[in-house]
Amino acid sequence: MLSGRGKWRSYRKSDREKAIEDILQVFLQSHPSNEQLLRFAGSIPTDDIQLIREAIEQDCEQVDTNE
């Protein structure tokens, strides 16, 4: 969403950032303990997130029909 990929490409970055902020506010208000989870936000470097995303996409494309 933040990077503007796929369907998010047509939205300005400032609008995407605002949407993320709004989503986080709803998340925080949904249960008080959710605030504890936010301390982990941003703790993984962006480059590592990209590697994780690529690995997940690559592995999800592989389907073992015998399982």
Buried (B, 14 or more C-beta within 10 A) or exposed (E): EEEEEEEBEEBEEEEBEEBEEEEEEEEBEEEEEEEEEEEEEEEEEEEEEEEEEEEEEEEEEEEEEEE
